[in-house]
Amino acid sequence: MVGKSQIKFIKSLLQKKYRNQYGMFVVEGLKTVQELLDSNFEAHIIYTVGDVLDNAEHINTELVSEQELKRLSNLKSPNKVLGVFKFPKEKPVDQQGWVLALDDVRDPGNLGTIIRLCDWFGIQHLACSNNTVDCFNPKVLQATMGSITRVNIVYTDLVQFINESSLSVYGTFMDGDNVHTTSLPQKGILVMGNEANGISSAIEALVEHRISIPQFGDQRTESLNVATATAIFLNEIKRTGS
Amino acid sequence: MVGKSQIKFIKSLLQKKYRNQYGMFVVEGLKTVQELLDSNFEAHIIYTVGDVLDNAEHINTELVSEQELKRLSNLKSPNKVLGVFKFPKEKPVDQQGWVLALDDVRDPGNLGTIIRLCDWFGIQHLACSNNTVDCFNPKVLQATMGSITRVNIVYTDLVQFINESSLSVYGTFMDGDNVHTTSLPQKGILVMGNEANGISSAIEALVEHRISIPQFGDQRTESLNVATATAIFLNEIKRTGS
């Protein structure tokens, strides 16, 4: 039986403020919850409509009805399982490979897609400015498709982070050098900017190499979306290294 | 004064059936409407809350109040202008460069992003299977950011289209050859498949070259989203040709 206080707690985790206060976040759907259970993430409680999970013997689970799951859920059509997980322990950013840095990326779908791209291309560390959208936002989690378990995401003062790193800093600008003809090293920091404003002036001042994706079509075309541009840059980084 | 029949007409254009019946579609927002006016697209009528458009002297415009625009609009916060445009004349697909072919891409955001990518990379012709989402769907139009005026989009029987073309056919498959080490020609057909099922077996039988984006991360990663994968393949095509 799901009580009012449980519903209130789960709903509060829709807000970043309460996620940070409790150090927990909500994940919905059988596939993603299973993927988190199979990773290093620690479950606080899992609500399930039946015996649908593997490896859940030692997990705090509560059997609920479809109606009860609906009351807890943020989805129109809840999918069998809702899990509350603890924040993972932040790991220090390893400077032995490429690090992706996001300067105020605000759209949850974009961040989710970018996390999935990091996972695909083996980028293990993602440094986000403190104004980048929270990676435990439900819309981000939905878009990551479980990749969140395999990428170390750190929120930080990006200026300080870059200043303290010895890696070369690459930033993406419309007027940058053609990435097709730029020789990229085996490691570095790649900075991607905000959807509307690009890279902020404070970060721009720290960029050592300005790069761009050349445009082949009409000059009036809008710049590429940050997620698609990230896809292309990460592919370029890996094709050089491979 | 906007009458009930006008509202009914505009609202009917939210459905593909009525768009095809009238040969017209709706576009909202000052920027995109202006971009269509500045292109070869022909306006049927433009509703505007003030004198906000350039080059609209010879266009059938109707001044409306903010309230009236809200009654016509499909958006929560309508943006000054709503335009009804006629379908553009389909142009034959020019076989002198790369043609992108979509085999049942269903998500409007993905199609919109892909149209914008074609515009960026100078891919002038997009051949869509008849089950691909309609490019005049309002969500597609919103995601294209005006690129729809610069890409020739044709809905067709894709099997027949490919059979009748003399171009080499490249298809994307998880087990395909690494695109980083594949030499791509100056022209061809690139086929991208459905979000859930990939390329259909009927089209697969016509693919001459199976290519893939190599994966550098964990093997459990979900395959890339069709829009981000298209971004990477179009970049690969153009980096070879450039």
HADDOCK unambig.tbl for C-alpha pairs under 7 A between the chains (distance, minus, plus):
assign (segid A and resid 119 and name CA) (segid B and resid 217 and name CA) 5.47 0.50 0.50
assign (segid A and resid 119 and name CA) (segid B and resid 218 and name CA) 6.76 0.50 0.50
assign (segid A and resid 119 and name CA) (segid B and resid 221 and name CA) 6.60 0.50 0.50
assign (segid A and resid 120 and name CA) (segid B and resid 215 and name CA) 5.54 0.50 0.50
assign (segid A and resid 120 and name CA) (segid B and resid 216 and name CA) 5.95 0.50 0.50
assign (segid A and resid 120 and name CA) (segid B and resid 217 and name CA) 4.90 0.50 0.50
assign (segid A and resid 120 and name CA) (segid B and resid 218 and name CA) 6.98 0.50 0.50
assign (segid A and resid 120 and name CA) (segid B and resid 221 and name CA) 6.18 0.50 0.50
assign (segid A and resid 121 and name CA) (segid B and resid 215 and name CA) 5.88 0.50 0.50
assign (segid A and resid 121 and name CA) (segid B and resid 216 and name CA) 4.58 0.50 0.50
assign (segid A and resid 121 and name CA) (segid B and resid 217 and name CA) 5.24 0.50 0.50
assign (segid A and resid 122 and name CA) (segid B and resid 216 and name CA) 4.90 0.50 0.50
assign (segid A and resid 122 and name CA) (segid B and resid 217 and name CA) 3.74 0.50 0.50
assign (segid A and resid 145 and name CA) (segid B and resid 222 and name CA) 7.00 0.50 0.50
assign (segid A and resid 147 and name CA) (segid B and resid 221 and name CA) 6.56 0.50 0.50
assign (segid A and resid 180 and name CA) (segid B and resid 239 and name CA) 6.20 0.50 0.50
assign (segid A and resid 215 and name CA) (segid B and resid 120 and name CA) 5.54 0.50 0.50
assign (segid A and resid 215 and name CA) (segid B and resid 121 and name CA) 5.88 0.50 0.50
assign (segid A and resid 216 and name CA) (segid B and resid 120 and name CA) 5.95 0.50 0.50
assign (segid A and resid 216 and name CA) (segid B and resid 121 and name CA) 4.57 0.50 0.50
assign (segid A and resid 216 and name CA) (segid B and resid 122 and name CA) 4.89 0.50 0.50
assign (segid A and resid 217 and name CA) (segid B and resid 119 and name CA) 5.47 0.50 0.50
assign (segid A and resid 217 and name CA) (segid B and resid 120 and name CA) 4.91 0.50 0.50
assign (segid A and resid 217 and name CA) (segid B and resid 121 and name CA) 5.23 0.50 0.50
assign (segid A and resid 217 and name CA) (segid B and resid 122 and name CA) 3.70 0.50 0.50
assign (segid A and resid 218 and name CA) (segid B and resid 119 and name CA) 6.76 0.50 0.50
assign (segid A and resid 218 and name CA) (segid B and resid 120 and name CA) 6.97 0.50 0.50
assign (segid A and resid 221 and name CA) (segid B and resid 119 and name CA) 6.58 0.50 0.50
assign (segid A and resid 221 and name CA) (segid B and resid 120 and name CA) 6.17 0.50 0.50
assign (segid A and resid 221 and name CA) (segid B and resid 147 and name CA) 6.56 0.50 0.50
assign (segid A and resid 222 and name CA) (segid B and resid 145 and name CA) 6.97 0.50 0.50
assign (segid A and resid 228 and name CA) (segid B and resid 228 and name CA) 5.27 0.50 0.50
assign (segid A and resid 228 and name CA) (segid B and resid 231 and name CA) 6.03 0.50 0.50
assign (segid A and resid 231 and name CA) (segid B and resid 228 and name CA) 6.02 0.50 0.50
assign (segid A and resid 231 and name CA) (segid B and resid 232 and name CA) 6.46 0.50 0.50
assign (segid A and resid 232 and name CA) (segid B and resid 231 and name CA) 6.46 0.50 0.50
assign (segid A and resid 232 and name CA) (segid B and resid 232 and name CA) 5.17 0.50 0.50
assign (segid A and resid 232 and name CA) (segid B and resid 235 and name CA) 6.95 0.50 0.50
assign (segid A and resid 235 and name CA) (segid B and resid 232 and name CA) 6.94 0.50 0.50
assign (segid A and resid 239 and name CA) (segid B and resid 180 and name CA) 6.20 0.50 0.50
